[in-house]
Amino acid sequence: MTEKFFYSLRIFLNLLRLDLKHLLQRITNPIVIVTLLIILVSFALTLGTFHYLTSVYAPLHGVSNPKFSLGGYEPLLFYLCIVVVLIFAFRLPSYREETIKNVVISYREPSNFLLTLSRVLTPTLLVFGSVAATAFAYQVISSLDVANQPGIVEPFEFQSLIFVLVELLLAMLFWTSLAVLITQVVKSALKGFLSTLVILILQAWISPVLPGELGSFTFGYGAANLYVSEIAPAYWEANHVFYCLSIVGLAFAFIVATSWFHERTDPAKQSVYKPMIVILTSLGIASQGVVQTSNLMGYSRHQTWNKEQEFFADGFIQRASIHAIEGEVLIKPGSKLNMNLNYKFVLDYTDTEDASQLGSPEIWFALNPGMKVQSVHCSNSKLNFSHENGTLLIDLFSCDPYDNQEYSIDIVASGQPDPRYLVKHIPRAGRSDVDPQLVRLMGQKSSIFTSDYVALTPSSHWYPQLLSGSICSDDSATTHATDVSLKIDLVPKSWTLVASGGELLQAPSAQDGSRLLSGSFKTVGLIAADFRVSTHSNESVDVNVVVHKRHAKRLEGNQLLMDALVGYVSDAITKLESYDIDYPFDQFTIVEVPATLSLLNHENNVNLGMESIAMFRESGIPFARLFRLHDWQEDYEQAEADESPMAGFLKSQVDFMKSLYWTNPIFNHTYEDAIVESLVSGRINRTDEHSNLAELVLETLLFNLLESKNYRFDFDLANSLALESRLNIRYIWIHRHGSFRLDLLGFQDAFTNSNRFWESIERSFVSQGENADQDSLLHVPNRLRLQRFRVLKLSEILADLYEEQTIATTLTDILSKGEATPIDLDLIARIAASNDMEIASLIQNTLLNDKLTGINFSVAHQTEFEEPNENGERFHTVLNLRNNEDTVGYVSFQVVETRELVQGDQTLRTVANDFKLGPFELQKHSSYQLELNTANFIGNLDANTFLSRNRGQVVLAVENTKSTEELSTLSDGTNEWFSFVDSPWNSTPNQNEIIVDDLDHGFEIPASNFREASNFWTLGSSLFRHYFPVPSGMDNGLPIIQNPIGPWTRNSGRGSWGQYRRTYALADTSKPGVHKVAFNAYLPKEGRWSLSYFHPDVFLFLEMVGVSLDEYDLEVTTNQQDWNLRISANELTVGWNEISTIDVDSPGEIKVAVSNESDGTYVYADAIKWTYLD
C-alpha cells in the first residue's frame, strides 16, 4: 500500500510539473496576470473590511465566531478566481495522451471529458495557492507585534480561515469542471466559458432562496447527468448498467445532502426542498432511461443489419460490375444529405449455366438505413425497390439494357445517415472490423463531425455501394466505379472536401461553388470549417497542410517547421520515383490530429480508421520549445559556414528535432506513414546503408492484408492512428534527457528485445494454437503487435534475399494490379514469382504460421592454418545447428572478421570485414552444418533466428585451434568459401545425457536473492536505455539486464549454453548475500555418471577488466551420498568441461551446488551435464 501511495504521488507530481511548465510558457495575455493580481489585492483588502457582514453566513458555515467567518467577500472573489482558472485551463495544450506506461509516468487513460478535466487541476492549484499564500501572509502580518502594539490588522480565527479556503478550492474545482464539461458537449471553448458565467449568475440569483451549497448540488447533479449521457456508447453494452446505477447513486447523494441542509435552514425556506428533490431526481432517471432505451434500440438495429449483410455475403448474389457514376450530391454536415446519382453497370452471368433460370434480374446495394430512397428510374420507367436493414434491392424487370448490355438507373435519396451503420464486408483501408460506435458520421449531432475536429466520412455510410457475395468473388467483378463524375455541394461552403491521395476539391469561381469529383472512384472526406488549409507547391506535388485555426498563426509564423513538413513529403515522393513507383496523385495532404480524436481511438482499443494522409501534433514541443529548434538551426548554419567538424552532428540534431512534429514512427503501418517514417527515422537519408523504402511500403501492404483478407491497396486516404503510434513518448523524455536521440533509440531496442515483449509474442503464438476464441490475440494491441512483428521479420528475410530494385519492381507490379483487383497474398506470391522472387513458402512460414521454431547451435570451431589456400583464406570455421520444432525456420549469420595491429607493446584488433550469410531455410526436425573459409580471424559470429524461441539474435561462441596443414577450398556448387549442408548432428536425443540450464526449473538460487518490487523513486537516468522489467518478466527469480536484491543476476552473452536462449547466471562476490547456486536433476538409474560444467565465453571480458577467476566449490548431494569437489575456474575452457565421475548407488534426485568462498570476484553458473557411463 505504501509503495502504491508513493507511486501515485510521483505520478501526480510529474503531471503537476508538466502542467505548470506548459501553463507558464503559454501565458501570453497580460489581462490574465492583471486579473490575478487584482484578485490577490482584493483578497488582502477585503480580509479586514467585511467582518461585520459575516454574521449572516456564520450559521450556515458552522464556525464558532461569526466575526471571523470570512463570508462577506465570497461571491465576488470566488467568481473572480473561477474566471482566472477558466482562462488558464483553456490555454493548456493537449498532450496528456502522449505519455507511455512504465516510461516516465503511468496513469489510467481517461475518457475525453476526464482528459480535459484533468487539465483543470493545475490552474486551480495555481490560483488557489496564490490566494492561500496571500491569506496566510495576511495572518502572519496581523500577528506581528509592532512597537509593542497589537498587529496592524486583526487576525482571523484559524479554523474559519481554513474552512473558507477549502470551500474556495472546492468551488473552483466544481465550476471549472462544469465549464469543461459544457465545452466537451458544445465543442466550443468560448461557449463553454460563457455558459458557465451564465450559470454562475443564476447561482448568485437563487442564493437568497437556496443555500449556496444546494445551488452547487443542483447544477452539479444536472452536469453529472449530462456527462453520463454524453460518454455512453452508441449502442447497448453491459456497462450501461453501471451508468444507470451512477445516476441513481448521484440522486441518492443529492437527497442526503439536501436533507442535511434542510435541517439547518430557516423553516421558511424548507418548502422549496421537496419539490426540488423530486424534480431533479426524476429528471435524471428519466433522461437516463431515454438514453439507454435509445441505445438498446440502436443495438437491435445494428444486429439486424449484420444478419442482413451476412445473409447476402453467404448467399448467391447476381454478379455485376459498376462502370460509371454520375450525379449531384448535397452535403449539410450535421444535418442532411441529398443525392441524385446515375449508375451504369452490367450484369454478369458467366457463373450461371442457364441465365434464363434466374428470373427477373436484380441488383443489390448497401445503403445507409438513415437515407430514404425517394425513387429509382430506368429511362422513363419507375423501378420497384426495397430498402430494408441497410440493403437496397432494385428489380430490373422494367429496365431494358442498351445494346452493349449496360444498364442505366437513377437513384434519388435523402436523409440523415445513421452513425451506427457499417458495411462490414466491404473493406475500407484494411479495417473491416471497426466498431460502429466509433464511426461518427456527419449526421450525428454533438459528435466529432461538428466544428472542432477533422471530419472525414467513409463513403460506405452514404454512397450506394454494390454488394457481392462470397460465392462469386472473381476479380472481374468491380464494386468501385472506374469512371466517376460527381458534382458536390457543401452547406456551409466554408467546409473543405478532400479525396483520396490528399486531393483538395476546391470550389471553382462559378457562383454555385460546387466541387467536381471525376476520374476513378475516390473516398470523400470532409474537413470542418475551423481548420485552415495552406497549399505549398513543389516540383512533384502540391502539399496541403491542414491545421486548426487556433494553431494556424503559430504554424505559419514558423517557416522552419513548415519547410520541414513539406520537405519530408517531397523527398519521399522523389525517392519513390527513383524506384519507378509513381505516386498517382498531384496533391499530398498533412492533417493535424486533435488529441481527443486520438484518445478516442485508444479508449476503445480499435483503429478508428481516421482518413488522413500524414499526422503531426500540436504538443508541447512544436510551439512551446520551438526556440530551441531555431537555436540549433543557427548553430548548424554557423558550423557549416565555418566548416566545423560539428556540422554533421548539429545537422542530425536539427533533423531529429524537426521529426518531433510527427507522431512516433514506431510500428506505423500505412503507406503514407511509411513515407514519412522512412525519412523521419533515417531509413532513407542515411549514407552508410541502402534505402529500404520499398520494403516499408511492402510491409504496409502485407500488414493490411493480414488484417483484412480482401484489402484493396488503392492509395486511399491513410487510415492509421495505431496504438503504438499514438503513444508519442518523445514529448516526455525530451524534458528529462539531453542525449534524447540515443535515449529514444535505446528504449526502442531495449523494448523489442525485452523479456516482456517476447513473452507477449510467445503467449500469442501458444494461445493462437490452443484456443482461437479466447486467446490474447483477441486483444487488439497484442494482435497488432504480433502481426507487425511477423511482417517485419518477413521484410528482413526479403531484404537479405533480394535486391532492393527487385523488390521495388515487384511492388510496382502489385500496385498497378491492385488498381482494378483486390490484392491478396496469393496474388502477391504470383506477381513476385514472375519477378524471380519465390516467396510463397516464406509467406506461409512467417505470416501464416502459428508455431515458433527453435534452433540449437553448437560452439563454432575455428581453425587457423599455417598456409593459406589459393584464395588467400587461412581460417576455417564449422558450426552445427538443428531445428528442433515441428515447423520451418529461418536463420542468417552476421560474420565479423578482425585483424591484429601491433602498436608498440599493444596488440589491437580492428574490423577487417563484416558480411551476412543467409538467410537459410531450416526444415522441421532437421540438422545442418555451416562451413566457411575466411582470410581473417572471426571475432564475432551471431545468428538471427527471426521468429523463434531463441528470441531473435543469438551470440555464438567461437573456439580457436591451430593447424600446420594447408587450408582447402570449399564448394557447395555455387561458392568456394562457404557451404551449408545437411548434417546428422544432434539428430537423435541422447537418453543417457541430462542437462540442467540456468533457465530450467531445476535451477535454484537462494531465497534471499529473489527480486522484490523496485521502488519507483530509485529509477535513474537509464530509464530509457534499458527496459524496466516487471515481475512477470523474470526467469526463475532473476530478471535479465537488471540486478536483483543480492549478488546474483542473469545475463545473455557469447558462448553461454541454452536450449534456445543463451543466458547464464552471475554472482558478484563483492556484494553481500549468499554466493551459492544449485542445479537439481533426476538420475533415472544407478551407475557411474560423468559430471560436466559449462563455462560461458567471458574470458575476454575478464582480461579487459583485469580480473581472474579463482576456485569454485561444488557440493554434490543425493539422499544417501555427498561429494565435495573443487575446480580451478580460471583453467576452464569455453564450453563443456568434464569435472568428475560419480558412482551413484540408486536412482533419485541429485543436487550440484556451486559457490565461491575464496577471494574470487565472480561466480558463473550456466549449465551442468550428467552423462551415463556404465
N, C-alpha and C positions, 0 to 999 in steps of 0.2 A: 504493500500500500504506500509506504514511504517513497519507494522508487517511482511509482506511478505519479505520485504527487509532484516530485521534483521534475519528472519528465514533462508533465503538463505545464508546470511553472516555466520551464525552459521554452516550451512552445509559445507560451503567452508572451514571454519577454522578447523572443525573436520576432513575433508578429508585431508587437508594440514598437520595437525598434525600427522595423522596416516601414511600418505605417508612418511613424513620426518623421522618419527621414524623408519619405516621399512628400508628406504634408508640408514640411518646412521648405522643401525645394520648389513646391508648386504654389506657394502663397505669393502671388504677384499683384494682387489687388490691395492698394493701401487702405481702401474702405474697411476691409476686414480687420486690419490691425487697429485702425482708429476706433472701430466699434468695440473691439475687445478692450482697448484702453478705457473707453467710456464706461464699460461695464465695471471694470476694476475700480475706477474712481468713484462711480456711483455707489458701488458696494461699500467702499470705505466711508463715504459721506453719510449714507443712509443708516449706517450702523448706529450712529449717535443721535439721530434726529427723529426716528419714528417710534420711539419706545412707547409713547402714550397711545398709539393706535393698536398695540398688540393685545390689549385686554379682550378684544372681540374674538381673537383667534386662539387664545390660551385654552379654553375648554376643549376645543377640537384637537389641539396638539397634545394635550395631556401633560403639560410641563408644570412644574411646581410654582414658578414665579412668573406671572403674566408680564411683568415688566421687561423680562429678558427673552421673550419667545421669538423675536425677530420676524414676526409675521407681517408687519406693515408694508414691507417693500417687495414681498414675494411676487405679486402679479407683474410688475414692471420688469424687475431684474431677471426673474426666471425666464420670461419670454425673450428678453434680450439675449440671455445665454443660449436659449434654444435656437434663435436666429443665427447666431455666430456658429454654433455647432453644425447647423444645416449647411451653411456656406462652406465650412471646412469639409464636411462629409462628401458633398457633391464635387469637390475638387480632388478627391483621392483617385489615383489611377486604378485600373482593373489589372491586377497582377497576381492575385492570390492563387489562381488556377495554374500558375507556372512553377509551383513547387513540386517536389517529388518525395515520396515516402522514404524514410531511412537515409536521407541525404543530409539535410540541414534541419528541417522541421517536419513534423508529421501531424496531420490533423484530419478529422473526418470531413470528407468532401461535402460541403453543404449544398442545399438547393439554391436555385437562382436568388430567391429572396434572402436566404440566410447568408449567401456570399456577399451581397450588398450590405446587409445588416451588420455583418461583422466589421465592415469598414467604418461604422459609426463609433466604434469603441474608442479609437484613438483620439479623434477630435473631441469627443465627450470628455475623456480624461484630461485632455489638454486644457479645455476651458474650465472644467471643474477644478483642476489642480491650481489654475491661476486664481480662481475665486477663493478656494480654500486657503491658499497661501496668503492672500490679502486678508482674509478673516483672521487667521492666526497671527499675522503681523499686527493687526489691529489689537488683538487680545494681548500681545506682548507689550505693545506701546501703552495700552491702558493700564497695565500693571506696573509701569515704571514709577519709581519714586524720584520726582524731580524737585530738588531743593527742599527736601523734607516735606514735600506736599504730595497729596494723592495724585494718581495718574491724571494725565491731561483729559482723557475721556473716561467715562465709566465703563468698566469691563462687563462682559456678559457672563451669565451663568453657563458654565462649560457644557452642561447637559443640553441646554437649549441650542447652543451653537452646533453641536454635533447633530442634533435632531434635524435642524433646518438644512445643514449641508447634505445629509443623507437624503432628505426629501428633494433637494435640488438635483442631486445626482440621478435619482430615480425618475424625476420628471423629465430631465433631459434625455435619458435613455428611452423613455416611453415615446415622447413626441418625435424624436428623431427616427425611431424605429417606425412609427406610423407614417412619417414622411417618406421613408424609403419604401415602405410597402405600397403606398399610393403611387410612387414613382414607378415601381415594378408593374403595376396594373395598367396605368395610363401610358407607360413608355415615354415619359417626358419628365425630366428633372424639374423644369420650370413649373409645370402643372402640379407636380408633387409638392414643390415648395409653397406655391400659392395656396393649394388646397389645405395644407397643414396650417397656414396662417389663418385661413377662414375658420377652420375647426378650433383654433386657439381663441378666436374672437367669440365663437359660440360657447366655448368652455367658460370664458370670463362672463358671458351674458347669463348663463344658467347658474353661476356660482351663488348668487343671492338666494336661489331656490334650493339648490342641492349643495352639499359639501363638495369641496374641490376634489376630494378623493373619489367620490361617487361619479363625478363628471368624467374623471380619467377612466374609471372602470367602464363607464358607458361606452365611450369611444374605443377603449381597448378591446372590449368584447366584440364590438362591431368589426374592428380591424382584424381580430383573430378569426372571426367567422369568414371574412372576405379572403384572408390569407389561405385558410384551409381549402376554400373553393378554388382558389387560383392554382394551387400546386397539385390539385387532384389530377391524376392521369386521365386521358381522354376516353377510356372505357374501363369497365369494371375489373377490379382486381381484389384479391383478398385483403390487402392493406387498407381498403376503403373502410373496413370495419373500425380500424384504429382512427381514421379521420372522423368518423361519426362519434366514436367514444370521446375523442378530444373535445369536440364541441359540447357534448353533454357534460364533460368534466369542467370545461370553462363556465358553462351555465351554473353548475353547482358552486364553483368558486365565487362566481358573481353573486349568487344568492347569499352565501355565507358572509361575504364581505359587506354586502348591502345590509344584512341583518345586524352586523356589528355596528355599522354606522347608525342604523335605525335606533338602537338602544341608547346612543349617546347624543342624539339630536333632539332639538326642540320638538315637543309633541305637535306643535302647529305645522311642522313641515313633514310629519310622518306619512301623511296621506298620499304623497307622491311616490312612495317606495313600492308598494304592492303592484299597482298597475305597470310601473316601470319594469319590475322583475318579470311579470307575466309577458309583457310585450316583447322585451328583448330576448328572453329565453325562447319563446315561441317562434320568433323571427329567425333565430339562429338554427333551431332544429328543423323548422320548415324549409329554410333555404338549403340546408344540407340534404334534406330529403329530396328536394328537386334536383340537386346536383347528382346525387347517387342514382336516382331513377333515370336521369338522362344518360349517365354513364352505362348503366345496365342495359338500357335500350340500344345504346351505341355498340356495346359488346355483342349483343344478339345480332344486330345488323352485320357486324363485321364477320361473325361466324357464318352467317348466311352467304355473304359474298365469297368467303373462302370455299365453302362447299360448292357453290356455283362454278367457281373457277376450276376446282379440282375435277368436277364433273366434265367440263369441256376439255380440260387438259388430258384426262384419261380416256375420253371417248373419241369417236370419229368426227372430225370437223372438215367440211368442204374446203379443200385447199384453194388458196387464192394468192395472187401477187399484186401488190399495190404499185401502180406505175406513176401516178401523179396526184397531187392535191393542190387545189386552188380555192381561193375564197377570201373572206374577211373575218377578222376576229376583233372584238371589242373587249378590253380588259379594264375592269374597275377594281383595283386592288382593295381587298377588304370588303367588297360589296358584291359585284356581279360579273358574269362572263357571258357574252353573246358571241355566237359563231354561225357562219353560213359557209359551209365547205362543200366543194365538189370533189368526189373521189372517182378516179379512173383505175380500173382493175380488170384482171382476167381470172376466170376460174380454171382450175387445173384438174383434169380427170385422168391423169396418167396412171394413178394407182388404182383406178376402178376399171374392172373388166368390162362392164356394160354401163355406160353413163345414163342410159335411159331408165335404169332401175332406181336411180337416185330420186326420182320425182321432181318436185319443184325445186329450182336452185335457190340456195340461201347463202347468206354471208353473216358472219358473226364478228362483232366489235366489242372491245372492252371500253366502257364509257362510265365516267363517274356518276354514281346514283344521284348526286346533287344537281346534275344537269337534266333539264326537262327537254326531251326531243319534241319539237313542235310539228315537224313534218319531214318526210323523206320522199323525194320525187325522182323519177327517171323520165327525162324528156318532159312530156306533158302528163304523164301518168303518176298518180299518187300511190306509193307502195305501202303495203302493210308492214308493220314493225311492232316489236315489243321491247320495252326497256325495263328489265326487272333484275334486281340484285346485281347491278353493275355490269350487265351483259346486254348489248343491243343486238337483236336478231332482226334481220331485214329479209323479207320474202321477195325474191326477184322474179316471181311468176309473171308479173305485168311489165317487166322490163326486158326489152329486146337488145341484145348486144349489137355492136357495129360489125361491119364485115370482117374486121380483124379479131372478132370475138371479145372485144373490150367493152366493159360495162361503164356507164357514167351515171352516177347518182348524186343528188344534192341533199345534204343533211343540214337542217336548221335546228339549233338548240340554244338554250339559255338557262341560266341558273347560278346557284352558288355552290361550287364544288364542295363535297363533303370531305372534311380533313381526315376521316378515318379510312377512306377508300385507298387501297393499294393493290395494284395488279401484280400479284407475287410472281406469276410465272413469266412475266415479261422482264427480261434482265435490264437493269439500269445501272450502268457503271460498275458492274461486278457485285452489286448488292441486291439480291432478290429476297433477303430475309429481314429487311428493315421493319421494325415495329411500327404499326400505323400511327400510334400516338406521337411519334417523333416527326412525322411528315406534316409540317404545318403549312396549310395552303393559303392562297390569297383570299379565300372566302371565310377564313376563321378570324373572328374578332379577338382583340386582346392577345394577339399572338406575335411571333417574331416577324410576321409579314406586315406589321404596321410600320411606323416611320423610323424605328430605331435600329433596324437590322437589315442586313443584306437579304433580300427576298429572292430566292431562286426556286422556281417551281418545276418539279418533274413533269414532263409532258404527259405521262401516262395518267395523270389525275384529271385532265380535262379534254385531252385530244382523243378522239375515237381511234383506237388502235386495233389493228387486225389481230384476231385470235387464231392460233394454230395449235392443234393438238399434238400430243407426244407421239401418236401413231404415225402421223405424216410429218416428218421432220426433215425432209430433203432440203438441201441448201438452196434449191431453186426457188423456194417459196420466200418472198421478201415481205416482211411486215412493215418495213420503213420505205417510204416512197423515195425514188431517186430523182424526182422532178417536183419540187415544191415551189409554189408561188403564193405567198400569203401577204395580205395587207393587214397590219396590226395597228389598232388604235389604242392608246393608253389614256385613261382619265383617272387622275390628273396627268397632264402631259409632262410634268416635271420628273416623272419616274424614267428610269433608263431600262432599255431592253438589251439583253446580252444573249448571244447564241453560242453554239459550240465553237471551241477554239478561241474564245475570248473576243469574238467579233461584237462590237457595239453597234446596234442598229439605231442610227441617228435619224431623227425626223428631217425630211427634206424641207426645202424652203417653201414648198406649197402650203397653202392655207390650212389644208386639212391636217397637216402634221402627222401623217401616217408613216409607219415604218414598214419597209418591204423586206420580206424574208424569201429568198429564192435559192435555187440550187438543190442539192441533196438534202435529205431530212436533217434537221438540226434541233437539238434540245434548246428550248427557250427559257430564259430566266429573267427575273425582274430585280432591279436594284432600286431601293427606296429613294425617295426624294432627298432624304437627309444625307445622302452620300454624294461626294463630288468626284468627278471624273476628269483627269487630265491626261492628254494623249501626247506621247513623245515619239516622234518619228525617228526611225533608224534605217540603216541601209536595207535590211532584210525584212523588217517587221515593224509595225506600229505598236508600241507598248502603252497600254492604258492602265493608269494607276487609280484605283477606286479607294477612296478614304472617307471616313466620316467627317462631316463638316466641322466638328469640334477639334479635329486634328489637322484639317486641311492646311490652315495657315502655317502651322509649325512645320509641316512636312514640306510645303512649297518654299519655305524660307531656308531649308537646309538642302541646298543643291548637291552637297556631297552625298547625302543619303539617296536623293533622287537618282543621281548618276549611277550609284551602286545598284539600285533596284533595276534600272533599265539595262545597265551593262551586263548583269548576270544573265538576263534573258537573251540578249543579243549574242553574247559569247556562246551560250549553249546551243542556240539555233545554228550559228555558224559552224560549230563543231559537228552538229548533226549532218549538215550539208556536206562536210568533208567525208562522211561515210556514205554519201549518196542517199541519205534518208531525208526527204523533203518534208519540212513542216508545212502541212497543207492549208494553212490559213495566213491571212495578211495581218492579223492582229493577235496580240497576246495580252491577257488582262491579269493584273495583280490586284487582289482584293484584300482589304484589311479584314481581319477576323475579329468580331466583337467577342469579348471574353465570355459573356453569358452564353452565347451560342456554343462556344467551345465546351463550356462546362455542362451544358445540356446534353451534349454528346457523351460526356464522361459519366454522367449520373446514371444513365440507362444502360451502360456497358454495351452499346452497339454503335455502329458507324452511322452517323446522322445522314451521310450522303450529301453533305453540303456541296453544291456545284460551283466551285471556284477554281480558278486556274492555279494561282500560287498564293501564298499566305504570308503576311507579316503582322506583327503585333504592335500595338501602342502600349508597350510595357514600360518599365522604368528606364531601361537603357536608352531607347532611341531618342528620348527628349530630355529627360532629367540629367543624363550623363553625356549628352552629345558633345559638350565642351571637351571631354576627354578625347573623343574621336578627332576633333579638329586639332587638338594639341599634337596627337600622334601623327596626323597628316602633315602638319607643318614641320615636325621633326624629321619625318621621312623625306619631304621635299628638300629640306636643308641638307640632310645627309647625302642625298643623291647629287645635289649640286656640288657638294664638297668631295664627292667620290669617296665617301667614308665606307669602311667595311661594314658598318652597322646598317647601311641602307637596306640590305636584303632582309635583315631581321625586322626592321621597322615596317617594311612593306608587308611582311607576313602578319604582323600585329594589326596593321590597319585593315587588311583584307579580312582578318578574322573578326574584328570588331564590327565591320560592316555586316558580316554574316549574322550578327546578333539580332538583326532586324527580322530575321526569318524564324519560322518555327524550327524546333530542334530536328535536325535531319536524321536522327537515329530511326531506322526502320521505316522511313517514308516509302510508300508503295504505289503512288500514282505516276503516270507518265510525266506530267508536268512537274511533280515533286522531284522526280528523278533528274530532270534537267537542272532544277535549282540546287538540289542536294549535291549533285556531282560537282558543281562549281564551288558551292559554299564549303564543302568538306575537303576540297582539294583533290578530288578524284580525277579532275581533268587537267588542271593547270600545273600539276607537279611535273617538274622536268626530269626527275630521276626515275620515272616509270611510265609505262604506256597508259594512255587514257582508256577507260573502260566504260564509257557512256553507253555503248551498245549493250553491254552486259546489264547495265542498270535498267534500260528500257525493257530488255527481255525478262529481267526479274519481275518487273512490274506486271507484264503480261501474264507470266506464269502464276504469280500470286493471285491475280484476279480470277484466273481460270480455276484455281483451287477453291475459291470462294463461290464462284458461280460457274457451273459447267457449261452454260451457253453464253458466256461473256462475249460481248461484241466489242472488240477493240477498235473504236471508230474515232479516236482522237476527240472524244466527247469532253465536256467540261469535267475537270478533275473532281474527284469525289471525296477526297480524304481529309478527315480530321482524326487520324489514327490515335489510339490511346497513348501509345508511347510518344508519338509525335507531339501530342498536346502538352506533354509534361516538359515544359521548357526549363530544364534545370540550370541553364546558363545564367538566368537572372539572379538566382540566389548566390551561387558560388562566386560570381564576379565581385561581390561585396566582401568576400572573405579571403580571397587569394589573389596574389599578384600574378603568378605564372598561370593564368587561367586557361590557356590553351593546353598546356601539359596536364593540368588537373582534369579537364574535361576528357581528354583522350585517355588518361589513366583510369578515369571512372568507367568509361565505356569498355575498355579492355578488361578491367577487373570484374565488371558485372557479367559480361558474356563468358568469362572464364571461371566464374564463381561457382561454389558448391550449390548455392540456392538456385541459380539459373539452370544448371544442368540437372538438378533433381526435378525441377518442374518439367523439363524436356523428357526425362526418363519416365516420370509418372504419366505423362501424356501418352507415351507410346504403350506403356503397360496397360493403362486403363482403356486405351483405344481398342486393344485386342480383347480385353476381358468383358467389358460391358459398354457397348457403344451408346447406350441410352442414358447412363448415369455417370459417365466419366467426366473428368475435369475438362475435356475438350469442349463441353457444352458452355463452359465459361469463356466468354469472348476473349479476354486477354490471353489466356493460355492457348486457345486455339489459334489465334492470330500469331502468337509468338512461335508456335510450332510450325505453322505454315510458312512464315517468313524465314524461319531457320532452315527449313527444307529447301526453299528457293535459293537462299544464299549459298548453301552447300552445293547445290547443283550448279550454280553460277561459277563457283570456284573450280569445279571439275571442268566445265566448258572452257573457262579461261585458260586452263592448263593444256587442254587437248587441242584447241583450235585457235587459229589466228584471229585477231580482232576483226580484220576485214571480212573474213568468212562469216563471222557472227553477224556483222553489220549487214552483209548481203542477204543472209537468211532472214534477218529481221525485216529488211525492206520488202522481201517477197511475202512475208507473213502479213505485214500491214496492208500491202496492196491487195492481197487476197481477202483480208478482213473487211474491206470496204463493202463487199456485197454478200459475204458469207460469214455466219457466226464461227468464231475460231474455237477449236477445242484442241486437246492435247494430241489427238491422232493427226489432225491437220498439221500441227507444228512438226510432229515427227516426220510426216511425209515430205513437207517442204524442206526440212533440214536434210533429209536423205538425198534429195535432189541436188543439194549443195555439198555432198560428200560429208555430211555430219550425221553419223549414226547415233542417234540419241534416244531411240525408242526404249532400249533396255535401261539407259540412265534414268529416264523419266519414271519407269516402272519401279526401279530400285531405290529411288530417292523421294520423289514427290508422292508416289502412291504406296510406298512401303510402310507397313505398320509394325516393323520389327527393327531393333537395333542390332547391328553386328558387334562382334567383339574380337579383337586381334591380339594374339600373343606374339611377343618379339623375343628373340634370343639376344645375347650380348654380341655385338658386331666384332668380328675378329679381323684385325688389320695387320697385314704382314708387310714389313719393309724389306725389299730385295736389294741385294748389293749392286746388281746391274739392272739398268732399265731395259725395257723391251724396245722393239723397233719404233714404237710410237712415243718413246720418251717417258713411259709410265713406270714408276718404281714401287707403288703401293697397291696392294691387293686386299680388298675388303669383302667379307662374306657375312651375310645376315640371313637368318631363318625366321620365318613368320608363319602364323597359322590363323585362319578364320575359324573360330570355334562355334559360331552360331549358325542357325538354320536360315540364313538369308545372305544375299550377295553384299559384299562390302567393297570399299574403295580406299586406297591408301596412296599417298605420294610422299616423297622424301626430299628434304632440304639438306643439301650437302655443302659444307663449308670447308674448303681446302686452306691450309695455312702453311706458311714457310717461316723458317727461323732466320732472324737477322742478329748478327753479333755486333754489339756496340760496346767496345771496351771490355769490361768484365761482365757485361749483361748480355743475356740472350733473350731476344724478344720474338714473339710470334705475331705475324701480320696476316691478314686475309689475302690469299693469292687467287682464289676463285670461289664463286658462290653460284650454285646452279640447283635446279629442281629436276627430280626424276619422277615420272608418272604423270597422271595417276594410273595405278594398276587395278584391275578388277579382280577381286578375290571371290571365287565361288564358295558356296556354303560348305563347311566342314572340309576345308582343303588347306594344304600347306605349300609354301613356296620358298625359294631361295634366291636372294639377290646377291649378285657378284658384280663388283666394279673395280676397274683399274684407274688410278689417278696418278698424276705426276707429283702431287704434293701430299703431305700428311693431312688426313681428315681430322680436323679438330672437333667439329660438331656434325652429328648425324641425327636429324629429327624426322619424325614421321607424323604426317597429318592424316588422321583416320576418318575425317568427315563425320558422318552420322554413325556413332559407335559408342559402346560403353567405355571406351578409352577416354571419352570426353575431349576429343579434339587432338591437340598436339601431344606427342609422346617424345620425351627426351631420351635418346638411346645412348647406352654406354658403348665405348669403343675400347677393345682390349688390343694391345700392341705387342707384336713379336717381330723378330728379325730373321732373315734367311739369307744364306750365301748363294742361293741359286739365282737364275735369271728369270724374270717375270715373263710369262707367255701372254699372248693376246687372247681376248675373249670374243665369242661370236654367238649371237642368238639368231643369226640370219639377217639382221639389219644393222647391228652395231658390232664394233670390235673392242669396245671398252666397258660394256656392261651387259648383263643378262639377267632375266627374270623368268625362272622356270619352276615347274612343279617339283615338290620335294616331299619325301616321306617323314620330314621332321615332326615329331610330336603328334603323329597321326593316330596313334592308339594310346589311350590313357594308361599310365603305369600304376597298376593296382598295388604295387609294393612301395609306393612313394607317397608321403603325406607332407604337405607344405602348409604352414601357418603364416599368413601375411599380417602386416600391421592393420589392414582393413578388415580382417576376418573377425568373426565373433570370438575366436579363441585368444585374441589379443587382449591383454588386460593391463591397465595402468592403475596405480594406487588411487583410492577414492579421493584422497586429498587433492589430486590433480585435476579433477573434473572441473570444467569451466562453468562458472556461475554467470548469471546475467550481468553484463557490464554496466557500470554506472554511466549514464549518458553524459555526465559532466566531464568524463575522462577523455572524450574524443578530442583528438588533436588535429594538426594540420594535414594529417594523412587521410582525412575523411574521404576525399575523392580519389586518392591514389590507390587505395585498397578497399575492396568491397567489404562492408561491415556485415559479418555473418550473424545469423540468428541461431538459436539453439537447434532448430530443425535442420540446419545445415552442417551439423557436426558429424564426425565419423568416430564412433566409439568414444565420445567424450573429448576428442581433440579436433578443433577447427583448423582448417587449412589456412596458412598465412596469418594466423592470429595466435598469440601466445596465451595459453590458458593460465589459470592460477596454479603456480607450481613450476617446476623446471621443464616439464615435458611439452613439446609441441610437435606438429606434423608438417612436413614439407614435401614438396614434389621436386625431384631433381634427377640429374643424369645418372643412369645406371642403377636406379633403385628397382626393386622387384615388385611385381604385382600382376595379377591375372590380366587386368585390363588397365588399371590406373597405377602409375608408378609413383608411390609415395613411401616415405619412411618416417619413423618417429625419432625424435632427437631430444636428449636431455642435456641441459646446460648445468653442469655440476656447481657452477658458481652461484646458482640460485638456490634458495632454501627449499627443501622438500625431500621427498623420497625418490632417490635416483635408481629406481628399480622398475622393470617391466617384465611381464610374463607372457609366454606363448603356451597355450593349453591345447593338447591334441589327444586323440584316442588311438592307441595302437591296437589293431584288431587281433594280433597273435603274438605269442611269445617267441623268443629267439634273439638273435643278435641284430641290432638296429644301428645304423650309422647316422650320427647327428652332424648336420652341416649348417653353417651360419652364412647368411648372405650379407655382404657388406656393400653399401652403395658407393658410387664413384664420387667421393668427396675429398680425395687426397689433394687435388689441385687447389681447392679452397683452403684446406688446412695449411698447405705450403704458402699460400698467399698471406694468410694471417699469422704465419709463424707459430703454429700450434701443432703438437704431435699428440697422438693418442697413447694412452697408457694401457694397462691391463684391464680386461673385463673378467668379472666373476660370474660364472654360470652355475646355477643350482638346479640339478635335475632331480625331480621328485615324483615318485609314484606312491601308491598306498602302502607299499612294503619296503621300498628301497629309496636310498638317497645317494646322489653323487655330487661332489664339489669339483668343478673344473675351473681352470684359469688359463686364459689365452692372451697373447700379446696383440692388441688391436692394431698396433702400428705395423705389424707384419702381415696383416690380412691383405688379400688382393681383391680387386673388384669382382664381384660375383660370388659363387658358392665356394665356401672354404670348409673342408671336412675337419671336424673338431675332434670327435672321439667315436668309439664303438661301445654301445651299451648293451649288456646282456639282460634282457627283460624276462622275468620269471613267468609272468601271466599277462593276458590282455587286460587293458584298462586305461584309465586316464593317466596322462603324464604331463608334467609342467616343467618348462625351462624358464627360469628366472635369470635375467641379465641385469647386472648392476656394475657400478664402479665406485669402490670405496677408497681408491688411491687418489693421487693428485691430478689425474687426467681432467681435461676440460670438458669433453663431450662424450656422450654415450649414444651410439647409433643402433637403433633396433628396427630392422627392416623385415626379415623373414627367417624362419628356420625350416629345415627339411629333414624328415625321418625317412631313411631308405632301408628296407628289409634286406638283410644279407642271407641268413640261413637260420 
